[in-house]
Amino acid sequence: MHLAAGEVDHTAHIDPLGALRAPDDPECDVYLTGTVFLDIIFTGLDSAPVRGTESWARGMGSSPGGIANMATALARLGLRTSLSAAFGDDHYGEYCWDALAQGEGIDLSRSRTVSGWHSPVTVSMAYEGERTMVSHGHEAPPPEGALPECPPRARAAVAALAPGRRDEWIATSARRGTRIFADVGWDDSGRWDLAGLADLEHCEAFLPNAEEAMRYTRTDCPRAAARLLAERVPVAVVTLGSEGAYAVDGATGETAEVPAIAVEALDPTGAGDVFVAGFVTGTLAGWPLADRLAFAGLTAALSVQEFGGSLSAPGWTEIAAWWSHVRGCADQDPAALRRYGFLPELLPAPTRPWPLRRAVPTIGFGRSA
């Protein structure tokens, strides 16, 4: 990983899978594929923009978004991450490629640059703890010529399920022994048919939010929804927003629930991706279900205190700084902190104080070689 002056080394050279690595390991820890957006984020808005007026934001940043949010979150936690995506040959695409490959150490050998195709863009406005987004882009043309083998051998893959759609790479990965973790988006059709999520049969874990879980299971309780989902997939995890998260291991019947960490939310963009990345990390490392859930919730909570998706993803440096700080806070509940008693033996020595401000990537200060 190449760091610019003043930039934070998020991984702190921590390898959460170090004790498990062997010569015949898969070539990457996690494989992802999807669309990379250039995210432009405005923060410091007191309220939603009003039609016919001009609003000034007190803060702005830019970073790779879309599937790059998940890829960055995984890489910052020390997982060897491979991303297959199309990049435009415009300045936006060049910036996103460099930020991911050089800035985050993500393997882009299975990605491609598409001549004459402009990068998808999302403008995000964060205010009142929420966000409003406007996006624009076109589907990338099909690849030409030979490409590296996709999907590669990997310990895990993260997939976004869509109603009525099968992605052949998911089944291929599962047949090779890759552990599939999946989330899902809003069903615009309104059918919410669980049978329509055909690739769920290949998944080890399914991680919807509470509203999605309840709609798919026709229940009015997210915990009941998780129990029903665990009949279809080995591990069901339902995020509960400000209430935390709940998980059910369908094989053993074990359940776990952890409360959310109270934080001042600046921008929730990418928090769901960070949660999944934390859960994947803990699962691959072999942690107990409750620890995986707590770690995922912690990483997501730390992410919403910064703006942007990939920009806000915490690594071991941020987690160590938070842990060192929070143990000295008089207003913290000792019982709540005990929930994170598994952290000390994982964390590096803190090198920077909390809050740890991240470098803000901005297009325009660098020039192409």
N, C-alpha and C positions, 0 to 999 in steps of 0.2 A: 504494500500500500504506500502511495506517495502522498505526503502531507504538505500542504501549503504552510507558509509561515503563520504561526498563531493558531493553526487548526488542531483540533483535538484528536488524539488516537483513541477512538471509541472502544476498540477491542482490548486495549491494554495488553495485547499478546496473550490473552486468555483463550485456551482451547477447551471448551466444555466437554469435548469428546476425546480429549487427549489419552485418557486411560483405556479407551476402547479401540483405538486405531490399530490396524494390522496391515501387513504388506498386500493382502488381497482385497483391501477395501474398495468399494465403488469409487469412481473418479470424482464424485462430488457428494457433499452431504445432502443438499437440497436442490431440486430442479424446479424451475418455474418457466412459464411461457405466458405471454399476454401483450398488452399494448402499453407502451411507455408514452406518457404525456409530458410536456413541459408544464409544470405548475407555476403559476404566478400568484402569490398570496398577498392579499392586503389585510393588515391587522390594525387595531387601534381605532376601529369604527365604533362610534357610540350607539348607532342604531342602523337599521337597514337603509340602504340608499332609497331616496324618494324620487319618484318620477319627475323629470323636468328640472332637477337640481344637480349640482355637482358636489360630490362628497370627497373630502380629503382624508386619507388614511395616515395614521401616525407611524406605521411601519409597513415594510414590504420586503419580500424575499422571493427567490426563485429556486426551483430544484426539480429534479426528475420526479414524475409522479406516475399514477396508474400502477402497473405491476412493479414499478421501481420502488414503490413504498415498501412492499413486502420483501423484495430482494435486499434492499438496504437494511431493513430491520433484522433480517437473518444474518447478513454479513457482519453487522456491528456486534452481534452476539457471538461471533467467532466461528460460524458455520461456513463451510466452503460451498459457496452458492453459485449456481450456474443459471444464467438467464438466456432464453431464446426469445428475441423480439426483433421487430423491424425498427430502424432508425432512419429518419430523413437525412438527406445530404445537405440540409440547410444549416445555418448556425445553431439553431435550437437543437437539432439532432446531434451535431458535433459536441455541443456543450453537455447534453445528457449522456452521451457515450463516455466522454472523458470523466464526468463526475462519477459515473458508476464504475468504470474500469480502473481508473487511476485513483480516484478519491476514496472508493469503497472496496476495491480489490475484488469486484464481482467478475466472474468468468463470462465473457461475452463471445467466446469462440463459436457459439451456436447462433449468435445474432448476425444480422446483416444490415448493410447500409443500402437504401433504395434510392437510386438516382432519380431526381425530379419529383420526389414525393415529399410533401411538407409535413413536418412533425405535428401531431395532434397537440392541442393547447387547452389547458383549463385555467380559468381565472377564478380564484376562490376569495371570498370576502368573509372574514370572521368577525362576528359581533354577538354580544349577549350569550356567549357560550355556545353558539351555533355557527353554521356556515351556510353560505349560498354560493353555488358554483355555476359557471357558464363554460361550456366546452365546445370545441370545434375540431373536426378531423375527418378524414376519409380512410376507409379500409386500405391497408397496404396491398399492393399488387402481389400476386403469387410469386414465390421465389423462382429464379432462373438458375439452371445448372445444379451441380452437386453441392450438397451442404453436409456438414458434419452430422453424424448419427444423432437423431432426436427421437425419443428421449434417450439420454445417456443412462448408464447404470448410476443409481443414486440411492442413498439411504432413505430419502423421503422426497415427496413432491407435494406442492400445494396447488390445489385446483379450485377454480371458481365454477360451481355447478350452475347450469341454466336449464329451466324447464323445457322438456322436449328436445334436448340436444345431447348427443353423445360425442365425446372427444376421444378419438381412437388412442391418442397418446396415453390417456389415463389407464385404459385396459392394458396396453402394452407395458407400461411401467409396473402395474400391479403384478402382471405375470412374471416379471423379472425380480420380484421381491421387494420393490420399492413400496414404502409405507405412504399411503395417500391421505393427506389432510385436506379437508374441503370446507369452504364457506359458500354462501349463496347470496344473491342479491334479491331485490324486490321483484315480485312476480307481477309484471304489468298486465298480464292477462286476467288476473284476479282469480284464477282457478285454484292455485295453491294445492296442486296435486302432487303428493309425495312420490307417487309412482312415476311421475314425469321426470324426476331426477334420476335418470337411468344409471348414471355413473356412481350413484351412492353405493351400489353393490360392491364396488372396488375399494371403498374407503375404509380406513382404520378409524378415523375420527371425523366428526361433522360438527362445525362450530357456528351455528346461526345465532342471531340475536333473539331476544325474547319474543318480539312481535312476529318475526319470521317463523320461529319454532311453534308458536301457538297457532298461527294460521295453517301451517302444514299439518299439524296434528289435530286441528279442530278442538282445541282445548282453551280454557281461559286461565290457565296457570302455567307459567314457564317451567316450573319444576316437574309438573305432570307431563308437559311436552317433552322434556328431556328424557324422562323414563320411557315414554313411548318411542322416541327416536332411538333409544338404546336397544330396542328390539330389532332395529333395522341396520345398525352400524355398531361396531364394537365399543366405541366411546362417543358419547354425546355430550357436548359442552354448550351451554346456553349462557350468553352474556346478558346480564341484568341491568346494565347501565349503572346508575348511581348505587345500586344494591349489590354490585359485585358480579359473581358468576357461580354457576352450579353445573356439576358434571356427574355423569353416571357411567360406570364401567359395566357394559352389558354382560361381559363374560363372568365377572366375579360378583356383580350386584353392588359393588362399592360405590358410595356417593361421596361427594365433597362439595362444600360451599365455602366461599371466602367473600368477605365484605370488600367493597371498593375502598380505596384509599382516598380520603378527602383531600382534594387539591383545588387550586384555583385554575380553572380551565381557560386557556387562551384560545386554543384552536383544536377541535376534535379530529381534524383531518388525519386520516391514516391510523387512528387509534385501534381500529379493528384489525388492521394488518399487523400492527405491533403486538397485539394480544396473541394472534395466531403464531407469530414468530416466537414469542416467549414460550408458548405451549409446545410447539414443535421442538424447541431446544431442550426443554425439560424432558420430553418424551424420549428423544434420541439419547439423552444422557442417562435414562433409566430412573428418573426420580419418581417418588410416590405421587399419586394422583393429586393430592391436596397441595403438595409443593409445586407441581406443574401449574396448577390453577392459580396459586398465589403469585408465582413468578410472572405469569402472563398478565395478571391484573396489575402488578407493580409496574412492569414495563409500559403497559398502556397508560397508566396514570402519569408516569413521568413524561410520556410523549405529549400529552395534551397541555402541558405547561409551556410548550414551545410552539411556534407556528410552523405550518407546513407538514407534509406527509413524511417523505424520506428525510427531510431536514430535522425533524423532531425525534426520530427513532433513537432511543437511548442505547448505549453500549455499556460495557463493564465499567468504563471510567465514570460515566454518569451514575450508575447504580452504586458504585463504591462511594462516590461523593455524597449521594443521598443517604446511604446507610450510616456513614460517619456523622452526618449532620443530625439525622433524626434521633439517634440514640441519646443525643445531648439536649433534646428539647423537653422542657419540663411539662408541656401540655400533652405529651404523647402517652397513650395508655400502654403500660408495660405488657399487659396481656396481649394487646394487638401486635406489639413488636415481636412477641415470642412466636407469632405465626411465621416470621421470617428468620427464625433461628438457624435455618439451613444455609443462610447466605454467607456468614463469615468465612467458612472454609473454601468458598468459591471465589471470593472477591480479592482483587489486588489491593495493595495499600493505596489509600486515597492520595492523589497527587495534587488535586485542585479543590478548592472549597465549593460548597453548595450555596446558592444555585450556580451551576456551571453553565455559563453562556456559550453557545455553540457558534462557530463561524457561520456567517450568512453568505451562501453562494450567490453571486450576482453575475448575470451575463453582461459583458461589456468591458470588464476590467482586463480580460485576457484576450490574446490574439491567436489566431491559428498559426501553426508552425509554417 
